[in-house]
Amino acid sequence: MLKIFTFLLLLILPQFAFAEDIELTADNGLEWNQKEQKIIMRENATAKSPEYELKADLIEAFYKEPGKKIYNVIATDNVDIKSKEENITTDKLTYDLNKDIINLTSIKNPTTLKNKDSEIIAKDDVIYYKAKNYATAKNAKIINTGRTLFADDIRVDFERTKNDANELKKVIANGNIKLIDGEEELYGDTAEYNPKTGFATISGNVYFKKGTQANLTGGKIIYDMKTGIARVLPKEGEGKVKGVFSTDKK
């Protein structure tokens, strides 16, 4: 069946215009719906190019006349995409080729987007703006160099290295912030984290906890993760911060 299907693809697909050379395979046939202007691949469907490999139970490619240019790809169930830059797993993927935007939807399982030095895990949607090199995620956490940041909304900016790899540049987060760095736990309403400088700034009803040794509350925390120094600033208009430190009873 697979050999026959591959032969059919070789006959049909040259009529379509892709942004780059793409090899398509599937185990259970191809449907070319000319009325709805789409092609459908089922069971162990794979779209492979020099830049990435996309696998899913179902892949749909939508095109426009004239020229039959593919402008949108939807992959559903057991979606896995690998490239030199990232590894993505999700329940549903929608790829707008014109805007170079990937929308990842969690239905049963969390979506993961793993880069060279970081990993985003989200229970809700992740939108990856490939052309602008940043991603947004809801109800998510991001793991970077042993640190984990939880938030309702996260924006992650990436940057390219000299080796053409994608690395974490900056994180901006809002809502129910929780940052874990070893024994340190930081809570607040908003957060900004720079992995290169090692500084995290958390604002709005902040709370800093280090095991059973210290509890600090205030309006803002500037935390140097490289040195472990936390600077706590008061809430606006209050002029003071509060700290509770445990001591050795002996």
N, C-alpha and C positions, 0 to 999 in steps of 0.2 A: 504493500500500500504506500509506504513512504517513498519508494523509488518512483512509482507512478505519479504521486503527487508532486514530487520535485520536477518531473518532466513537464507536468502541466504548468507549474510556475514559470519554467523557462520559456514556455510558449506565450503566457499571458502577461507576465510582469514587465517585459521590455516596453509595453505600451504605456507604462506609468512612469512619472518623473519623480525621482527621489533626490533629496539633497546630497546624498552620497551613495556609493555602491552598497546595497543591502542584500544579504542572502537570507531567504525566507524558507523555513521548513516547518512541517507539522505532520502529526500522525493520522489525522482523521479528516483530510480533505480541505478543499478551498471552495468558498462560495463567492462568486462575483455578482454583486447586485448592482446592475447598471442603472436601475431606476433610482435607487438611493445613493448611487455613486460611492460604493464602498466594497472592499474585499475583506473576507472573514476567514481566519484560520483557527482550527479547533484541535485540542488535545496536544500537549507538549509542543505548543507553537513557539517558534524561535525567529527573531529578527536579529541578524548579526551584521555588523559593519566593522570597518577598521577601528572605529572609536568605541563601540559598545556592543553588548550582547543582551537582548531582552528576551526573557522567557515567561510564559504564562499559559494557563489552560485555554484562554481565548484571546485572540488579538484581532482587532478591527482597524482597518486603515481607510480613511475617508479621503476622497480626491475631488477635484473640481475640473470641469470642462471649461475651455479647451485645454488640451495638453495633458490631462489626467495627472495633475500635480498633487501629490500627497501632502495634505496640510494638517491632518490630525490623526493620532494613533491612540486607541484605547485598549488597554490590557486588563484582563479581569481574572482573579483567582490565582493564587500561588505566583504572584508577580515577583520576578527577580531581575534586576538590571545591574550589570557589571561594566565598569569602564576603568580607564587608567586613573581616574580621579576619585570615584566613589563606588560604593556597593549599596543598592537600594532594595529593600523588600517591603511589600505592601499588598493589600487586598485588591486595590484598583489603581491604575495609573492612567492619566490622561495627558498626552504630550502634544502641545500646540507647537508645531514645527515653525510656523511663521514668527511667533513671538519668542520661541525657545524657552517656554515655560512648562514645567512638569508639575501636575497636581496629583498628589498622593493621598488616597482616601483609606482610612482604617474602617473596616466593617466588623470583622471578627478578631483580628490580631493587630497589635500595635505596628505602626510604620517605623522602619528604621532607615536612616541615611547615614552611612559610615564613610568618613573621609580619612585622610592620612593620619590625623592626630585627634580626631573627635568623632563622636557618634550622637546623633539625634534620635530619640525614641519618643514617639507621639501616639496618644490614644485617639486624637482627632486629626484633622487635615494638616498636611505639610505641603507647602508650595515652594518649589525650587526654581528660582529665576536664574537659569544657567547663563544667559547673556550678561547679566549684571552681577553674577557670582554671589548671590546671597539666598537664604532660605528663611521662611517663616513657619512656625509650628504652634499648634494649640494643644493645651493640656499635655505638656511635654517636659522632657528632661534632656539635658545635654551633658555628656561625659567628656572631660578633657584633662589629660595628664593626672588622672586619679581623683579629680574633683568633679562633683555632680551638682548641677544647678537645675532645680525644679521651678516651673512657672506656668501660669495660665496661657501666656503668650510670649513667644521667644522669637527674636530675629537674630540670625547668625550670618555675619559677613565673613567671606573667605577671601584669601589672596593667593596668587600664584607665586611659587618659589622659582629660583633660578633653574631648578631641575624640572620645571613645568608640573609641579605637584600642587595640590590645593590644600592650604593650611588655614586653620582658624585665625581670624583677625580680630573680631570683636563680637560680643554678645550683648544685646539689649533685651531685657525681660520685664514683664509687667504682671502683677497679680499673684498673690500667694507665693512669694519668693521664699525659697529654701536653698541655701548653698552649703554643701557639706565638703569639708576639707580636713580629712583625718578626724581629730577629736573636735575640731571647730565646727559649729553650726551657726549660720547667720540667717535671720528671717527679716522680711520687710515687704513693702508694697511694690518697689521698683528696684532694678539692678542693672549695672553696667560692668562688664568684665572684660579686661584686656589680658589675654594669656601671655603676651610677650613681656609686658611690664610686671605682670603678676598682681596688679591692683584690681580690687573689686569695690565698687561703690554701691551701697544699698541704702535706700531712703524710704522714709514713711513708716512710722511705728516699728522701728528696728529693734531687734533682739539678738544678742550675741551670747552664745553658750559654748563653754569649753569643758566638756565632761562634767564633773562635779566641782571643778575648781573656780569657775567664775560665771556670772550672769550679768550682762550689761544691757541697758535699755536706753533709747534716745531717739533722735530724729534722723540721724544719718550715721553710717559707719563707713570709714575708708579703711579697707583691710589690705595689708601687704602680705600676700601669700608666701612670698619668698623669705621674709623675715619673721612672719607670724605676728607682726605688730598691728593692732587694731586701734584706730582713732575714732572715738565715739563723740559725736556732736549732739547738742541738745535740740529738742523740738523748737520750732520757731515760736518765739514769745515766751518760752519757759526759762531759758537761761541756765539749765542744769541737766546733768545726766545722772543716771542711777546705776550703781554697780554693787554686786554682792559677791564677796570672795570667801572661799572656804579656807580654814587654817587647820594645821595639825594640832589636835587637842593636846598632844604631849608637849 
